[in-house]
Structures are given as structure tokens and as C-alpha cells.
Amino acid sequence: MLTYKRCNSLFIQRGKEVDAKLKVDEVYTKIINRAMRDAESKVNSHHVFEFDRCSTHFLVQETINLRKRRHTKNFTIRLHDKWCDYKKFQKLHMPCSHVVVACKHVHHNYKSYIDQVYTLKYVSNVYNELFGKLSN
């Protein structure tokens, strides 16, 4: 019973923290904000060398990769399909650096490709479901 009460109070506390962030117009969770800053930091090392604006199909080349000791590669991005060769886009439902550079190339907001599970509103809905009382 003690563990249940601790869990319930933690849920209430976290819910209040999320609601406070929503009141100051924050939209995304800390995790996605960090991931998007990381993706944006890599944009200068990528180059869009082919794109089709109608089908939102892009070819992006990594010019350098400072963090990982691997050869540079080319990646295909299909925005309509939410697909990138790098596969992070499909697996985590968040734009990778290749998607970010493709969106910036055509002046498109890459944040529209962030899944709703990374929004504070979605997280708030989870915390709003209070624990029920346990019967003895």
C-alpha cells in the first residue's frame, strides 16, 4: 500500500509539473527538445543535392560526420511517407537531422513531423488519469 501511495503522489507531482509547463506555452517534452537541438546542430554538415518538391522526395548527403567515425553517406527522405534511410524517423517518430535539413531546404516546419506522444499535452493526459482507491 505504501508503494501505491508513493506512486500516486509522484503521478500527481509530475502532472502538476507538466501542467505548469503548459501554462507557460511550452509544447514539447525535454527529450524531444534535446533531440531536435542535436539534429539541428548536424544540419550544417548535410547537403540536399536532389529534391522533388511535388513528391517531397529528397537526397541528402552527409558532408562530414564528426561524432561517428564512419564514411559519409547519402540518405533518401520521403516526407509524405515519413521515411528516411537512416531509419530513426520511422523508429522514433521524430525527425532526424536528414529530415530537418530537407525541411529547411524547402522552408517547411520540421516540427510538424514530431509525433504527438512528444507533446506536453499528450503527457498531461497520461498524468490526469488518477489512480483509483484500493480496497482492503
Protein Blocks (a to p, Z undefined) as FASTA:
>chain_A
ZZmmmmmmmmmmmmmmmmmmmmnopabdfklmmmmmmmmmmmmmgccfbdcfklopacdd
dfbdfkbccddddddddfklopafklmmmmnopacfklmmmmmmnopafklmpcfklpmk
lmmmmmmmccddddZZ
